Amino acid sequence: AISARAMLTPTLLLLNAAAAAAMRGGEACMRAGAGPAASIKTTSPFPVQAQTSRRAVLSALPLLPIVFAPTQALAEVKGANQNMPRNERDISAFLVSQGLSPLGPVPSGLSPLVQYIGTAPPANIDGMKVRERAFSSTLLVRFFYPSGWLVETPTLTENGEAGKIAANNYQKGDAADFVALKLPEGQKLTDLNKEFFKSFLSTQMSNDVYEDVKIKKLKPYTAADGSEMVMIDFTYTLLTRAGFTVNRKGVASAMLAKDTVVGLVLATTEQRFKDLENNFRQCAESFRAYAVKKPAFAFAS
């Protein structure tokens, strides 16, 4: 850290130089017989009178440029996601290197994403509180999302991990969010009912005022790679801050990662769903999340 004294040193040097110049000018003026109000030409950045004193110079301090030295930035964590692969071929190669199934063919209009989450403890909110996670281990998450959407990934600092894995089209109100909810003790994925999945879907609605969440269909199935999945069709009503309501519709997929139900929730307005439904289902089917060993990452100063 830079001390206050060090930060003000340039200003103090300039102040002392101006004061010295003013005093020399005043002495010369008096020797020449000038009156007390005679102006003195100096190199100071402001006019100085014959009876200029150090107090007068100090009073002009606001006119001087204040020079602040830059402070040293706190160390940041590069994070496990910084150099993750971006394209289909590289992502598939990365997954295979981890002993996992590769991506299937990426449909036209979609892009693949692979990210870690849970690589550090949750960031604290106010120095004491932290947001609880439904999962206890690091997860490697991958799915497709509509090309051009803005991707959001977890951020990592010395304070911990914050944020989520998501892709959004904010202008249109479209969203794809990774969600997780603890599996009730003694139950399997196929045991879970609509009430559980209402809570599961609601975890991605924490920033919204919503009501009337309805599960239209639950479809358990086994994917081609052997993953046990559930496909969910749902609707809900969004209550906006402007006071009107928006009917929203979407699909989601869910699977187990150890003792946690994890999934991808895709939602849009009821009017746009018809155009996006096919892509949404492809994205939901592409979702996988795996409990993995925490990857290495480094600090950068």
N, C-alpha and C positions, 0 to 999 in steps of 0.2 A: 504494500500500500504506500501511497505518496503522502507525506505529511503536509499539513496546511502551510507550514513555514516554507517548505520547498515549492509548493504551488504558487506562493505569492512572491517568490524571490525575484522574477523578472520585473514585476510591478514596483517592488521596493527599490530595485536598482534604478529604474527610470525615474522614480520619485526623488531619490537622492541626487541624481544628476541634474534634474530640473531645479531642485532647491539650491544646489551649489552654484549653478549658472545664475540664478536669480540674485543670490547674495553677492556674487562677484560683480554683477551689473549694478546693483544698488550702491556698492562701495565706489565704483568708478563714477557713477552719477554724482554722488556727494562730493567727491574730489573735484569734479568739474564745476561745482557750484549750482547744480540743477536743483530746482525746488522739489518738495516732497511728492508732488503729483506728476513729475516728469516721467514719460514712458521710457522703458529700457528695451532695446532690441536684443533679444537673446535667441538661442536655439531651442528654448523651451517650447512645448506644443501649445502654450497658452500665454497671453500677455501678462507681464509682471510689472508692478509699480515699483518706484524707488524704495518704498518702505516695505518691500516684500519680506515676509517672515516665513519661518517654517510652518507656522499655523496656517498662513494663507495658502501655502502650497498644498498642505494637507486637505484644505477645504476644496481644492480642485481635483481631488483624487477621482471622483466619478468621471472626469473627462479623460482620464488615462485609459488606454486599452488594457484590459485584464487578460492575462495569458495564463491558461490552465494547462498543466501537464497532463497527458493522458494517463488514466489509471490502468492498472494491469487487469486484464480480463480473467475471470474465474475459469478454472479448468472445466472443459466439457468432455462428455463421453462420446466417442465416435458412434458407438452403438453397433449391435449385431446386424442391423438391417441396412447399414449404409452402402455396403457393396453387394447386396443381394442381386442375383440375376434378374433380368427384366423380360427377356424374350422367351418364346416357347421352348426352343432347343436348349438354351442354357438352364432354364428352370427344370426341365425334365432331367438333364444331366446332373444337376445339383441334387434333385430328389433321389435319383438312383444312387448317387454317392453316399447318401444318408441311409441307404437300405430301404427306401420307400418306392412306391409305385410311381412311374412317370406320369406326366400329364397325358390326357387323351388329346385328340386333335382339337385345336382352338377354333370354334366356329367363327365365321365371318362377322365382323362388327364387334367382336369381343377381344379383350386383352387378358393375359394371365398375371397373377400376383402371388408372390410367396413372401411371407413375413414371419418373424418371431414375435412372440408376446410373452411377458412374464420372465424376462431375463434379469430383472432386478426387483427389489421390494417396491410396492406401490409408493408413489411420491406422497409426502404428507401435504395436507391442505393448509394448515396454519401452524406448523411446527409440532403438532401433537396428533391430529386426526389423520387417518389414512382411509382411502376407499377400499373396502374389502373386495377381494376377488373370489369368484366362484371356483377357480382352479388353483392348485397349489404348486404345479410344476410348470416349467417352460413349455410352451406349445409352438409348434411350427404349423402355420396356417397357410393354405393355398386355395385359390378359387379364381374363376373368371369374373370379369366385370365389363360393362359396356365401354368401348373405347372412347376416350375423350373425357371421361369422368375424372374428377379430382380425387386422387388417392390420399388417404390419411393413414399415417403409421404411428406407432408408439414413439414418444420422445423420451430420451434418457439423459439425466444430468446427475450430479452428485447428490441431489435430493431424492432420486429414485426414478421410477418409470411412470409416465402418465400418458394419457391418450388412448387411442383404440386403433383397430384395423378396420378401415372402411373405404368406400368409394362413393362419391356423390355427384349429382348434377344439381347444384343448388338453385340454379335459375329455374329449373322445371319442377323442383321438389322431389326428385328421384333419389333413392338412397339404397345402399347395400352395406349392412353392418354385421361384423362378427359379434356374436353374443354368447354368453355362457351362464349356466345356472346349475347349482349343485344337484346331483342326482339324489332323490330321497333314499334314505337307507333301506336296504333290502329289496329295492326295485330294479328292474331292467328297463331298457329303452322301450320295449314293446308293452310294458305295464303302464306307461305314462298316459294319462287321460287329457282331455281338452282343457281342464282347469289348470293342469301343470303347464301346458303349452301357452295358455293365456299369459301366465306369469313370465314364461320364457320369452315371448314376443315383447312383453312390456319392458324388459330390461333395456331395450334400445330406444325407448320412448321417454327416457328420464328428463329430457329437456323440453318436452312438449306437454301440453294439457290435452289429454285424450280421454275417450270414453267408448263404451260399447264395443270392446274387442270381441270379435266372434271368430271361432274356428269353424271354417266351412268344411274342411276335409283333412283327415289324417291318413296318410298312406305309407305304411312301413314297407320297405323293400330292401333287397340285397343287391348292392352295386356290382358291376363287372369285376372289380378288384377284391370282392369279398366283404366290403364294408357294409355293416348294418346301418341303414339310414331310415329316416322318417321324412316324408315330404308333407308340408303344411300349407294349406290355402287359408287365407284369413282376410278379414276386413276390420276397420276401426274408423272412428270419427275423430278428427283433429279439431280442437277448439283454439282458434287463433286469438292473438292479443287484440286484433281489431274487432273482435266480437262476433265473427261469423264462423261457420263450421265448414270443414272440408272432408268429404268422404274419401277414404284411402283404401287401397286394396293391394295385396301382395302375396308372395310365396316365400317359403323358408324351407331350409333343410336342417336336419339335426342328426347328430351321432354322439357316441360316447368317446371321451378322452379320459381314461382312468375312471374317476368317480364324478365326472362332470359332464353334463349335457352341453355340447357346443354346437354352434350352427351359424348359418348365414341367413339374414333376414333382408329381403328386398321388397321395397314398397314404393308406391307412387300414387298419384291421384286416380280416382275411379275412371275418369275420362281417358287417361293415358295408358291405363293398364292393358287394354286390348292390343295396342301397338307394341307394348313391351313384354307381353306375357311370354312369348316364345324365348326371348333372350333371358328373361328372368329365370325361367325353368332350367335353361342350360347352365346359367350361373349357379343356381342352387344345387344342381346335380354335380357340378364340378367341385364343390366344397369338400375339403378334408382338413382335419386338424389332428396332429400327432403329439403325444407327450414325448419330449426329447431331452437330451442332456443340454444344459445351458452352454451356449457357444461362448467362445472367448471374444472379448472386445477390449479396446485400449482407451486410455485417457489421452487427450491432446491439450497442450497448454497454449 
